[in-house]
Amino acid sequence: MIRALYSSASGLQAQQNNLDVIANNLANVNTTGFKKSKIEFQDLLYQATRMAGSEQGAGNALPAGVEVGHGTRTVATARVFTNGEMSQTGEKLDLAIMVSSRSHCPTEPAATPATVGSRPPPLAPWSPVTVTT
């Protein structure tokens, strides 16, 4: 009985964290450049009360095991990097840059290891941006 209360309390705490993140996203919906967050959860320890394939008696094996979960917890709040909505400002010097993905950033290390005093490897080429007035 107490284990069930602890398990449900951890679920309620995780749901409260989820509501806090949603409320933060709603509060900042009109903030320029705001990136919304999403929350990620993880199961806590599972206790196997009966293992799969164990004897049930009379030569019968249990096809699926019985596991009891001990709740959940919040692991991380991650930013969602999607393009925002473009809006016309009417200013001559304002510009917007649209990027289709984050693949323009180099993610793999250089093929040759860097030595002390050497220059870093060049970055991946960027797409040109055309600005018209």
C-alpha positions in Angstrom: 0.0 0.0 0.0 2.8 2.5 0.9 4.7 1.6 -2.3 1.6 2.5 -4.3 1.4 5.9 -2.6 5.0 6.7 -3.3 4.7 5.6 -6.9 1.6 7.8 -7.4 3.2 10.7 -5.6 6.2 10.6 -7.9 3.8 10.7 -10.9 2.0 13.7 -9.4 5.3 15.5 -8.9 6.3 14.8 -12.5 2.9 16.0 -13.8 3.3 19.2 -11.7 6.7 19.8 -13.4 5.1 19.2 -16.8 2.4 21.8 -16.0 5.1 24.3 -14.8 6.9 23.9 -18.2 3.7 24.4 -20.1 2.8 27.5 -18.1 6.3 28.9 -18.8 5.8 28.3 -22.5 2.4 30.0 -22.4 3.7 32.9 -20.4 6.5 33.6 -23.0 4.5 32.9 -26.2 4.8 36.5 -27.3 8.5 37.0 -26.3 10.7 37.5 -29.3 13.2 34.7 -29.8 11.7 32.5 -27.1 12.2 28.8 -27.7 9.7 26.5 -26.0 10.7 23.7 -23.7 9.5 20.2 -23.3 10.0 17.9 -20.3 11.4 14.4 -20.5 10.6 11.7 -18.0 12.2 8.4 -16.9 10.8 5.3 -15.2 12.3 4.5 -11.9 13.3 1.1 -10.8 11.1 -1.9 -11.7 10.8 -4.9 -9.4 10.3 -8.2 -11.0 8.0 -10.3 -8.9 7.9 -13.1 -11.4 10.4 -13.7 -14.1 9.3 -14.5 -17.6 9.6 -18.2 -18.3 9.4 -19.2 -14.6 7.5 -22.4 -13.6 3.8 -22.0 -12.8 3.3 -25.6 -11.8 2.4 -28.7 -13.7 5.1 -28.0 -16.3 3.6 -24.7 -17.4 5.8 -21.7 -17.9 4.8 -18.2 -17.4 4.9 -16.5 -20.8 5.3 -12.9 -19.5 6.9 -11.7 -16.3 5.3 -9.5 -13.7 7.0 -6.3 -13.0 6.0 -3.6 -10.5 7.1 0.0 -11.3 8.2 2.4 -8.6 7.2 5.7 -10.2 8.7 8.2 -12.5 11.0 11.2 -12.3 11.9 14.3 -14.4 15.1 13.8 -16.3 15.5 17.0 -18.4 13.8 20.0 -19.9 14.9 20.3 -23.5 14.6 23.3 -25.8 12.6 22.8 -29.0 14.6 24.5 -31.8 12.0 25.1 -34.5 11.7 28.2 -36.7 9.5 30.9 -35.3 6.9 32.9 -37.2 8.3 35.6 -39.6 6.7 39.0 -39.3 7.1 42.1 -41.4 8.5 45.0 -39.3 8.7 47.7 -42.0 12.2 48.7 -40.9 14.9 48.9 -43.6 17.7 47.2 -41.6 15.7 44.3 -40.2 16.4 40.9 -41.6 15.3 37.3 -40.9 17.5 34.3 -41.5 15.7 31.0 -42.2 17.6 27.8 -41.6 16.1 24.5 -42.6 18.1 22.4 -40.1 21.0 22.5 -37.7 23.1 20.4 -40.1 25.2 23.5 -41.0 27.1 23.2 -37.7 30.1 20.9 -37.7 29.4 18.0 -35.3 32.3 15.6 -36.1 35.8 16.1 -34.8 38.6 16.9 -37.2 40.2 14.0 -39.0 43.7 14.8 -37.7 44.3 15.6 -34.0 45.2 19.2 -33.2 48.6 19.9 -31.8 49.7 22.7 -29.5 50.0 25.9 -31.3 48.2 24.7 -34.4 45.1 26.4 -36.0 41.7 24.9 -35.5 40.2 23.1 -38.5 38.0 25.3 -40.8 34.3 25.3 -40.1 31.8 23.8 -42.5 30.8 26.3 -45.2 27.7 28.4 -44.5 24.9 29.1 -47.0 25.1 32.7 -48.3 22.5 35.1 -47.1 21.3 37.7 -49.6 20.1 41.0 -48.2 18.1 43.2 -50.5 17.0 46.8 -49.7 
